[in-house]
Amino acid sequence: MPRPSVRPQLVEAALDQFHTRGFHNCSVDDITKAAGVPKGSFYNHFASKDALAVEALQQYQQRSVWRTTDDADRPPLARLRYRFEVMRDVLTDRGYTRGCLIGNMGTELADLNVAVRAEVQASLAYRSTATTELLRLARERGELATHLDPEVLGPFLTNAWEGVVTRTKVCKSAQAMDEFFAVFDQLFGANS
Amino acid sequence: MPRPSVRPQLVEAALDQFHTRGFHNCSVDDITKAAGVPKGSFYNHFASKDALAVEALQQYQQRSVWRTTDDADRPPLARLRYRFEVMRDVLTDRGYTRGCLIGNMGTELADLNVAVRAEVQASLAYRSTATTELLRLARERGELATHLDPEVLGPFLTNAWEGVVTRTKVCKSAQAMDEFFAVFDQLFGANS
């Protein structure tokens, strides 16, 4: 019987280490120790810490509410609000620590690592497009109070949320998220 | 005659190094080298790299448009928009690199360093309060199209901008900033 690969353990450990400590603040040694695998096994599976960062980002995005929610039967604005609510609840349950791995990696690495930058860019584009699409559906159904263009609002809300998450991490309180929802509800007339 | 202190050189070098490379990605050695001073002189002036990070943040805030602009004779909404325009122009001139040192430090260090977190929190609070105050003045003059509460909008805009800066750094384009101004103008009816 072949030995089970330690690859998934390495990805899990990296997700946790990068998210709690940051990319430059943890080493391959930290990650293999956290994974409980020999350091030597790392390079059997990944060309570099950078390559593992890209894979951690992909996993993070795959597991996010933007990829996992099956809510097509609900009204579009409620679907959009629900996604932000899930992200709020996750952040609250963690005591406002860690923030968003996508925003963290983007901030720390966008100028330094082309592959990580591309992955962060793709993740944010996915969320922007999904937001724009839900806003467009809401407008079609006459649910949208604002006259603002969904094509502008989608990425704006996505970016605003990243800033809100940073502020939440800095202030260790729900206030920035509460303000986000207050603006969201006034702007869109949602009250779910 | 006493020798000139190398303290200001260390602060300048730290500002540049932290901003271009991040906190954990540069060492005291990198900073003293960039400052052109002996490594041994560092601890004559700073207890730690952490202490220097706090001082770099204070300098960054002191030099920002939020502290240096004397524009009390202009209408409040034009004053507010101008501050974001200045930040946009700085980011554009840098080829969309670096981002905001406050947001960078907050993202990288809020969970790891109490003193840096406090300084980031103070900087963001200052900008939020200034934004709220200008929105309140705008409302008093009947300049504000939206009914949203300036107390909520001030911090929301401050946080949104931080997310916009991260997106700009990630995408290396002005698009996120253009979207921010489009929302700003529609929300407030400003068109300066």
Contacts between the chains, C-beta under 8 A, distances in Angstrom:
chain1	res1	chain2	res2	distance
A	20	B	111	7.0
A	21	B	112	7.3
A	22	B	24	6.1
A	22	B	108	5.4
A	22	B	112	7.7
A	24	B	22	6.1
A	24	B	24	3.9
A	24	B	25	4.3
A	25	B	24	4.3
A	25	B	108	7.8
A	25	B	112	7.3
A	97	B	111	5.0
A	98	B	111	6.8
A	99	B	107	6.2
A	99	B	110	7.5
A	103	B	107	6.5
A	103	B	163	7.4
A	103	B	166	5.8
A	104	B	107	5.4
A	104	B	108	7.5
A	106	B	166	5.3
A	106	B	167	7.7
A	106	B	169	6.7
A	106	B	170	4.4
A	107	B	99	6.2
A	107	B	103	6.5
A	107	B	104	5.4
A	107	B	107	4.4
A	107	B	108	7.0
A	107	B	166	5.4
A	107	B	169	7.1
A	108	B	22	5.4
A	108	B	25	7.8
A	108	B	104	7.5
A	108	B	107	7.0
A	108	B	108	5.9
A	110	B	99	7.5
A	110	B	166	7.8
A	110	B	169	4.6
A	110	B	170	4.7
A	111	B	20	7.0
A	111	B	97	5.0
A	111	B	98	6.8
A	111	B	169	6.8
A	112	B	21	7.3
A	112	B	22	7.7
A	112	B	25	7.3
A	117	B	170	6.1
A	120	B	170	5.1
A	121	B	170	5.3
A	121	B	171	5.8
A	124	B	167	6.2
A	124	B	170	6.5
A	124	B	171	7.8
A	146	B	186	7.9
A	147	B	186	7.2
A	148	B	182	7.9
A	148	B	183	6.4
A	148	B	186	5.3
A	148	B	187	7.9
A	149	B	182	7.6
A	152	B	179	4.9
A	152	B	182	5.0
A	152	B	183	6.4
A	153	B	183	7.0
A	155	B	167	7.4
A	155	B	175	7.5
A	155	B	176	6.5
A	155	B	179	5.5
A	156	B	160	7.3
A	156	B	164	7.9
A	156	B	176	8.0
A	156	B	179	4.8
A	156	B	180	6.6
A	156	B	182	7.9
A	156	B	183	5.1
A	158	B	163	7.8
A	158	B	167	7.7
A	159	B	160	6.7
A	159	B	163	4.0
A	159	B	164	4.8
A	159	B	166	7.3
A	159	B	167	4.5
A	159	B	176	5.4
A	159	B	179	7.6
A	159	B	180	7.6
A	160	B	156	7.3
A	160	B	159	6.7
A	160	B	160	3.7
A	160	B	163	5.3
A	160	B	164	7.6
A	161	B	163	6.6
A	162	B	162	7.6
A	162	B	163	3.7
A	162	B	166	5.6
A	162	B	167	7.1
A	163	B	103	7.4
A	163	B	158	7.8
A	163	B	159	4.0
A	163	B	160	5.3
A	163	B	161	6.6
A	163	B	162	3.7
A	163	B	163	3.1
A	163	B	164	7.1
A	163	B	166	7.3
A	164	B	156	7.9
A	164	B	159	4.8
A	164	B	160	7.6
A	164	B	163	7.1
A	165	B	163	8.0
A	166	B	103	5.8
A	166	B	106	5.3
A	166	B	107	5.4
A	166	B	110	7.8
A	166	B	159	7.2
A	166	B	162	5.6
A	166	B	163	7.3
A	166	B	166	7.9
A	167	B	106	7.7
A	167	B	124	6.2
A	167	B	155	7.4
A	167	B	158	7.7
A	167	B	159	4.5
A	167	B	162	7.1
A	169	B	106	6.7
A	169	B	107	7.2
A	169	B	110	4.6
A	169	B	111	6.8
A	170	B	106	4.4
A	170	B	110	4.7
A	170	B	117	6.1
A	170	B	120	5.1
A	170	B	121	5.3
A	170	B	124	6.5
A	171	B	121	5.8
A	171	B	124	7.8
A	175	B	155	7.5
A	176	B	155	6.5
A	176	B	156	8.0
A	176	B	159	5.4
A	179	B	152	4.9
A	179	B	155	5.5
A	179	B	156	4.8
A	179	B	159	7.5
A	180	B	156	6.6
A	180	B	159	7.6
A	182	B	148	7.9
A	182	B	149	7.6
A	182	B	152	5.0
A	182	B	156	7.9
A	183	B	148	6.4
A	183	B	152	6.4
A	183	B	153	7.0
A	183	B	156	5.1
A	186	B	146	7.9
A	186	B	147	7.3
A	186	B	148	5.3
A	187	B	148	7.9
